[in-house]
Amino acid sequence: MGGFLTLVEPVVIINTVGTSFYDTAFMLAVYNRTLEQAGGQSDRAQALSSHFLLLHSCLASLLSLVSTVLLGRLADRRGPRLLLVVPQVGAVLRKCFLLAFVVFRLPLAVLYAGAVVHGLSGGSREERRSLKLNVVDFCSGVAGVVGGLLSGFVYHWGQSGVALVVMSMALCVGGLLYSALLLSSPAPSGREGAGGPALSQGPVWLDRRGVALHFAAMALFVLGMSGAENVMTLYVLKPPLSWSSVWVGYGRAATSAMYLTSFLGVLVLSRPLGDTALVLLGIVSNCTGMAIMAFATRDWVYFFARGIMMFACIPMPTLRAQLSKILDAQLYGRVFGWLQSTLAVTEVLSTVLFTSIYPLTLGWFSGLSFLLSCAISYLSVLPILYLNCRGTRQGYLPIAGTDQAQHTINNADP
């Protein structure tokens, strides 16, 4: 029992299922409300929903950028449990706002308050985390598939998704109680205290060009991918797809399945292909699927495109692992802190770009956003190929297959 209580996997599974429930209920609640405001006109409702999601995402992302730094400092002093508990408190409060919105038919502006609370609590968004290529993310992928498949059916149990929101809250409260009361966590690192070896105070060499190229590759990939995924949640609700809650759940399950197939892809292909080829495979997989998605007028085309995107979750964690290999251990925290800030700003820019363009294309070609996503994400190939030509992979270990490689992966996303 004591060993089980040191595991974070139950928290990941519970929260991933709860988040799947919440995301389905949230999107359908927003779209149905804007559809009422638009008098049943789908294109008008899409434009209103896109504008709402733009403000909602920007609020949560920008506030989380500030709060994450503060939480990190507090966690250094009080222990890592804080990084689990506080974001979960924010997630539960955000679900309370959605429940009040649905039950009392409050204005859409109420959901902005939920975004503010969620952002100030750290803004942990499970679906945006990069894959760490270990059992935690495998569990997260499985839970995401199960949660996605169930969410569409549970939505019909209560009026306007009330049952779905309540079940989501119950799951997240369970995860919060487990994290706060039962989960064992190590003591604070105590960098300034006695008992541990002091880090060298000598000059530390930093490959600035290599770091900049890794940053550029990841930022370009996120810039093309993040906003397009947000737009896709609206795209499937309008004609010609016009998905019901059940099909929305199927779509979310297909998205979560990409984490599983990417995980398996790394395990099987890392040795024969190597890091660079693996990253390029993931980029091609993602961009090809996005290009097909632009012409998805039938359900099977959407799921075929998701199947093509089976390796789309490989590039980010692999690039993080590569970055960690060119850094001195003393620079991990600083450089990855810069990286997280860069990617957070990039996500905001991506959301602004795609949610601004998407409403303008509804009248003639609403799939244009996905072609744009494909083009931007493909640009990330350029710094990756340049890195390969520079020889920065000299002496790299495969991502999977040795203890040292696994240690590097674990350090790639602190």
Summary of the structure (lengths in Angstrom):
residues: 414
radius of gyration: 21.2
end to end distance: 27.0
largest distance: 67.4
contacts: 1471
relative contact order: 0.14
helix: 77%
strand: 0%
